[in-house]
Amino acid sequence: MNPYSGRLKSLRAAWLSGKTRPIEYRKKQLEALGRFLDEKKSDLFHALHEDLRKSAFESEISEVAFTKNEVMETLNNLDSWMKDEYMSKNLATKFDSAFIRKDPIGVVLIISAYNYPINIALVPLVGAIAAGNCVVLKPSEISSSTERVLTEGLPSYLDPETFAVVTGGPEETTKLLENKFDYIFFTGSRNVGKIIMTAAAKHVTPLTLELGGKNPCYVDESCDFQNAANRIVWGKFLNAGQTCVAPDYVICSITTREKLMPCLQKAMHEFYGSNPRESPDFGRLVNNRSFQRVRALLKSGQVAIGGETDESDCYIAPTVLVDVKESEPVMQEEVFGPILPIFTVADLDEAIQFIKRRDPPLAAYAFSSNSKVVNQVLDFTSSGGFCGNDILMHMTLVSLPFGGVGYSGFGKYHGKFTFDTFTHYRASLLRGMGMESLNTLRYPPYANRNLGLLLSATSVRRTGMCTLQ
């Protein structure tokens, strides 16, 4: 017997009872999640430092405060999000009520990743609760200290009849996925995403896949190079490069590279000092397996800045590579570590063509003092998100969706988009029992006269057009 079937049976019974549907219940659960973030903040900070050597500053802005903003945004707007949305009607339904009902989906599964183990686990949870679902949360076992805080702490705040945390590695997750869920939300690698998708297909379960990709960062010759370098260095080496929307590589001309390099060097020194290993603001790779994979990428191109490593500490210094080739591993796989390759092209057009030839990334960036250049990159490339003249900052807006396109994933969340992801938009039409004579137009035996009247009552005509007969 599947080890999770009993727990899931209880969750489904709770959902079928309608317990999670009232807005008062949803708000109570969201408020409890907010208290968890407040009251367990020190425990969360300690766990994040143990797992990733993440500083309290980064833990606050990218994990706890980020998630708390989502809770507040949802509490502030849940009443309006849940309201029936009344829609336009045609002549045939003029006296009826047409609307979209925001229904919960059911029992949903959230599988999170290790790199931002609070943010990636709890932001989807906010939307799932707000939408009225029962939830199974599977934190990443790789960030084990944070997993422990979530597993031990959340059940004391959230209703155990409608919420569960499960732990374990690939074997346990495989068993978990044998069960039927009504929605699956997965964040992680592309390879594991394919496994999740295959498991979901067996039950025809819809899902969101938040994957990754090689996020390009175009730097134009018309640019404030120091400002660009500051923002690139911050976004790239935040969380030791373990950020799915970090710039994976810089793409620019040789002339631009030569102007940018000393600015990158200056920014790295100002941010992390002469020895980044001693900086309290620079993190570590999550484990030795990740360290070995990222260290192997140092064999690509030439090390221009950094390159120091310490296996015993899972430490790789903030590093810039130059003279990299498209065929080398650092330009073929997602770096997901503190290594920034600079790939050179002749001009903007070649940069755009290079980006377009590759799988659509999760994010794309462009730096230029010329807005036309930034907009050209935006207009002629595809990516999950885009930010001009900065890094990661589009992620801070709860008003913008976050998600991939193509091989970087599908589906979106943050703010109302998370609520929408876990909500079924139910088309609803309420009609009266009277005026049956109007309905006879569509009943057999069919007549051409009735067809003309019926089409007149249901046809959609293009607006703003004048047709001369």
N, C-alpha and C positions, 0 to 999 in steps of 0.2 A: 504494500500500500504506500502511496506517495506520502512522505512525511509532512507535507504542507496542506494536504487536502482537508483535514479537519478544521484547521484555522481559516482556510478560505471559505469553507462551508458556513462557518459562523459569521464571517464578514458579509457573505452574500445574503444570509438571512437578515442581518442588520440593515443592509441596503434595501432589501425587498420590503422591510417593515416601514420604510419611509422616514426613519430616524434622522437621516442626514439632509432631508429636503428643506426643513424650515430655515429661514434666513437667520433666525435667532440662534439656532444651533451652530450654523456655519460661523457666525461671528464669534461665538463663544470659543470655538476651537481655534480660530485665528488669533484671538486675544491670548489664548493659552500658549500658542506657539510664540507669540511676541514676548510673553513672560519668560519662556524657556531661553530665548536669546538674551534677555536682560540678566536673568538670575544665574545662568550658566556661562556667562561670558568669560570669566576667568578660567573655567575648566576648558572651554573651547579654545581660548588663546594658548593655553598650555599644551593641549593636544596638537594643535596646528604647528606649534614649535617643535614638538617631538617628531611629528611626521615629516615635516618639510622645512624645518628651521625657519618658519615664517615669522617675521617680526610682528609685534602687536599692532603696529601701524598698518601693515599690509593686511593683517587678519581683520582689523576693523573695517577698512575701506572696501576690501574686496570680498569679504565673507559675511561678517555679522551685520554691519550697517547696511550693506547691499541688500541682504535678505530682509532686514527690518523695514527698509523702504518699500519692499514689495508687499509686506504685511500691511503697512499703513495705507499704501495706495489702494489695496484691495478693500480694506475696511471702509475707506472713504467713499468708495464708488460701487460697492457690491449691490446696494439697493437699485441703482440705475442699471447695472449690468444684468440683473436678474429679471427685470421687468419685461413683460411681453412687448414685442416690437411690432407695432401695427403697420400693415403694408397696404400699398395701393391696390385698387380693385378694378375690374372691368364692369361693363354695364350689366352683364349677367349675374354678377355677385354684388351689385350696388347696395343691397339691403342686408348683406351678410357681414360677418366679422372675420377678417383675414389677418393673421398674426403669426409671429414666430415665438414659440415657447422654448425657454432655455432649460432643457432637461439634463439632469445628471446622466453620466454614461453608465456607471455601475461600480464594479470593483476594479481598480486600476493598479498597475505595478509601475514603480519608479526605480530604475537602476542607475545609480550615480557613479561618478568617477572620482579618482583620488586627488586630482590636482587642486580643486577648490571644493573640498569635501563637505563643507557646510552649504555654500552657495548652490552647488549643483544638485545637492540632495533636497534642500528645503525650498528653493524658489519654485520648482515644479509642484512641490507639496502644497504651497500656498494656493496655487490655482486649482489643484485637485480638490482641496477642502472647500474652497470658495464655490466650486461648481456643484458641490453636494455629493461627492463620491466617497466610497470607502477606499482606503489606500493601504497597499503593502509597499513599504520602503526598503530597498536593498542598498545600504551604503557600500562603498568600496572597502574591501578587506585589505587593500594595499595600504591605505592610510588608517592603520589599525587603531591608533590612539583616538582619533576622531570618531571612528566607527564605534568604539566602546562608549564614548560620551553620548552619542546619539542613541545607541541601543539601551543604555541604562537610564538615560534622562528623559527621552521623549515620552515613553509610556506613562510617566508620572504626570504629564501635562495634557496629553491627548487621550480621548476616549478609547479604551482598549477594545470596545465592541465594534469600533469603526476604523481602527488604525492598528497596524502591526509593523514591527521592524523585524526583518530576518537578516541573518548574517551567514557568512561562509564564502567560499571561493567558487571556481568554475563548476565543480561537481555539484555543489548545493544549488547554484543558479540554474544548472541544467535541469535538476529535479523540479525546481520552482516553475520553470517555463513549461513543464509538462502539463501544468494546470491551465484551465481556461481563465483568461482575464478579459475584461471589456475594453481595456486600452493599456498599451505599454509605452512608457517614456524612457528612452535609453540615452545615456551620454557616455561616450567612450570611443574606442578605436573603430576604424572601418571594418577590420576583420571580424571583431566581435559583433559589430552591428549586423553583419550578414548572418551570423548565427542566430541573433535575436530575431531577425526578420524571418528566417526559416521557421523558427519555433512558432512565431506569431501566425504564420501562414496556415499552420495545421488547424488552428481554431478560427481562421479568418478574423484575426484580431487587428484592428487598426493600431498604428503606432507612430511615434515621433522618434526620429534618429538624429541626435546631435553629435556629429562626428567631427572631423577636423579637416586639415588640408594644408597646402603650402601657400600661406598668405603673402602676396607680393606687396612690396612697398616701393613705389616709384618715387625717385627724388629728381627733380628737374634742375636744370642749370640756373634757372631764375628762382632763387630760393634764399631764405635766411638760414644759412647752413648750421649755425650754432643752435638756433631754435629747433630746427628739424632734428639735429643730433640729440638734443636733450630729450625730446619727445620719443624718438626712436629707441634710445638707450633705456629710458624708463619703461616703455611698453614691452620691449624685448626681454629685459632681464628681471622684470617683476616675477616673483615666484620662481626664480632661477630658470626662466624661459619656459616653464611648464604651464603655458596658457594657450588654449586652442585658438585664440584670436590674436596672438602675438605676431608681429611681422616675422615671417619665416625667412625671407631674404629681401635684401635691397636690390633693386634693379635700376641702373643708371648708366650714363656715359662714363668713359674713362676720365674725362675732364671733371665731371661732377664728383666722381669717386675721390680724386685727388684733393678736392676742396672739402669733401665731407670727412675724410679720414682723421685729420687732426682735431676736428670738432667732436667726432666720436670719442677719440682718445681723451679729450678734455672733459667731456661729460662723464665718462666712466671713472675718471680719477676723482672728479668732484663728488660723484654719487657714492663711490665705494672705496675711495682712498687708494694708496699705492699698493696695498695688499688686500684685495677684496675678500680673501678668506677670513680676515679679521673683522670685517664689517658686520655689525649686527643687523644690517638691512639687506644682506644678500643671502638667499636661501640655499638649499641643497636639493639634489635630485632625490627622489623618494626612496630608492633602494639600489642595490648593486646591479641588478639587471638593467635598470634604466641607465645607470652610470656607464656600464659596459657598452650599451648601444650608442649612447651619445658620444662617448669618447672615441669610438671607431670613426665617427664622422670627421674627426680632426685630421684624418688622413687625406681628406679632400682639399684641393687647392693649397694655399699657403697661409699659415698663421701670421696675421699682421699685428694683432693686439691680443694679449692674453695667451690662452692655450695651456696654462698650468692645471694639473690635476692631482687629486689625492683620493685614491680608491677607498682608503679606510674611512674617509669622511664623506664619501659620495659627492666630492667637490670637483666641479669644473669651473674655472675662472670665466668671467665674462669675456667672450672671444669673438674676434672679427676675422673672417677668412676672405682672402682675395684670390683672384686668378682661378676661380672655380669653373669647372666645365659642367655643361648641362647633363652630361652622362654620369657624373660622379654621384655617389650616394647622398651627399648633403643637398643635392638639387633634385633628388628623386623621391626621397621620403621626408615626411614631416619631421622637422628637427626636434621639437618639443624639449628643448634644453637651451642652455646659455651660449649658443653658437649662432652668430649672424654672418652668413655668407653674403658677399657683394658680387652680383652677377652683372657684367658690363654688356651694354648694347650700344649701337650707333646713335640712336635718337629715340624720341617718344614713340614714333610709329612702330619701330622694331620692338620696343618694350611692350606695347599693346598687343602686337601679334604674338609675342612670346607668351604673354599671360593668357591669351585666347586659345592657344594650342593646348594648354594644360587643363586638367580638371578644374571646374569652378571651385574656388576656395571658400572658406567660411568667412573671411574678411579680406578686403583690399584697401590699400592706403596710397595716397598720392600727396606729395609735398611740392608746392610751387607758389611763388608770389603772383603768378598769372592764373586767375580763376578759370580762364579758358582751358588751360592745361589740366587742371584738376577735373573739370567737367568732361573733358575728352576721355580721361581714364574712366570716369564714372559711366559715361555714355556707351563706350565701346568695349567694356569688359563685363563679366558676370561674376557675382560673389554673393554670399549670404548677406553680408553687410558691407558698408563702405564708410570711410571717414577721411575727409580731406584735411590735410595740415595738422593732423594729430593721430594718436594711436589709442585704441581701446575706448575712447570717450563716448562713442555712440552707444556703448554698452551701459552707460550710466543713466540713460533716459528710459524711464518706465513706459514712456509713450511710444517707443520704437520697438518693433519686433526683433527677436534674436533667433536666428536659425540658419541652416545651410541651404544649399541648392545643388542638385546633382549629387556628386560623390561626397560632398561635405555634409550631406544629410538632408532631411526634409521635415517639415513642420516648423512651428515657431512658438515662442513664449516670451515672457516678461510682461508685467502689467496685465491689461485686459486680454492680451493675446494668450496668456497662460489659462485664464478662465475659459476663453473660447476653445482652446485645445481640448480641455476636459469636459466640454459641454456639447450635447447634441442639440443642434438647431432644428427644432421640430416644426415642420410646416403645419399650420392649423387653420381650418376654415369652419366656422360655426354658422349653420343655416337654420332658418325656421322651417316649421312643418307646413306652412301655408303656401299660398300662391302657386299651387301645383300647375295651373294653366300655363305658366311661363316655362315649366319644365317639359311640357309636351313637345316643344320644338325639337328636342333631342331624342325623343322616343320613337321606335318603329310603330307603324310603317313609315319609312322615311319619305320626305317630299322635298323637291327642289326649293319650293317657296320657304319651307322651314329652314333649309340649309342657309339660304341667303340671310334670313333674320338672325340665325344663330351665329353666323360669321360676323355679322355687324355688331353683335353683342359681345363677342369675345376677341375680335381682332385687335392687334397692336399696330398702330400706325406711326410712321416716322414723324417726329415733330419738327416744326420749323421749315417745312417744305410746302411750297405752293404749286399745285399741279393745274395747268390750264387745259381744259377739255376742248 
